[in-house]
Amino acid sequence: MSDSDAALVARTLAGDLDAYAQLIAQYRDPLGRYALYMVGNREDAQEAMQDSFFRAYRSLGECRQPERFGAWLFRIVVNRCRTAQRRLSRDRRFTGEMPPEVAANGDAAGSLEWREEISRALAQLRPHYREAFLLRYVEGLEYDEMAKVTGANQPALRMRVKRASDQLRELLRDIHAS
């Protein structure tokens, strides 16, 4: 049986770096997937993740609810991705690179092409729409969790998800109409 997040946080604060490594290992994949979707390329996503893990370690004593370490870390990742997006928007366009685990799933003919089309359509959304859509439908967060992570209120998040869904539907319809 593995330790709870709260126990791992307590061990980390007591100087046990292996406990922090366990925490990071537990959240690396889902948060890495989110970061890749948000910033659009592997290198910048990895940089955002490393920065997030470092910031989380440095301010671990400020985590008020150690049993909710995952949500606390998610908020840090969201903020680092936002910062990376701002920097990237100045430097270059979002590439829409798909995470390898998403690209590798499924056997159906054309499914890779379809996922690439979805990824390109996601890349065309405004960042706050893409963020809300990913948090809701890829990460499976409820609106109250999304509000805690993003700092936006639930009605705004519902509207962002709806607008993102509408825009994606239209973009994908346009792709298949041509």
Stockholm file with secondary structure:
# STOCKHOLM 1.0

chainA/1-178         MSDSDAALVARTLAGDLDAYAQLIAQYRDPLGRYALYMVGNREDAQEAMQDSFFRAYRSLGECRQPERFGAWLFRIVVNRCRTAQRRLSRDRRFTGEMPPEVAANGDAAGSLEWREEISRALAQLRPHYREAFLLRYVEGLEYDEMAKVTGANQPALRMRVKRASDQLRELLRDIHAS
#=GR chainA/1-178 SS CCCCHHHHHHHHHTTCHHHHHHHHHHHHHHHHHHHHHHHCSHHHHHHHHHHHHHHHHHTGGGCSCGGGHHHHHHHHHHHHHHHHHHHHHHHCCCCCCCCHHHHHCCCSTTHHHHHHHHHHHHHHSCHHHHHHHIIIIISCCCHHHHHHHHCCCHHHHHHHHHHHHHHHHHHHHHHHHC
#=GC SS_cons         CCCCHHHHHHHHHTTCHHHHHHHHHHHHHHHHHHHHHHHCSHHHHHHHHHHHHHHHHHTGGGCSCGGGHHHHHHHHHHHHHHHHHHHHHHHCCCCCCCCHHHHHCCCSTTHHHHHHHHHHHHHHSCHHHHHHHIIIIISCCCHHHHHHHHCCCHHHHHHHHHHHHHHHHHHHHHHHHC
//
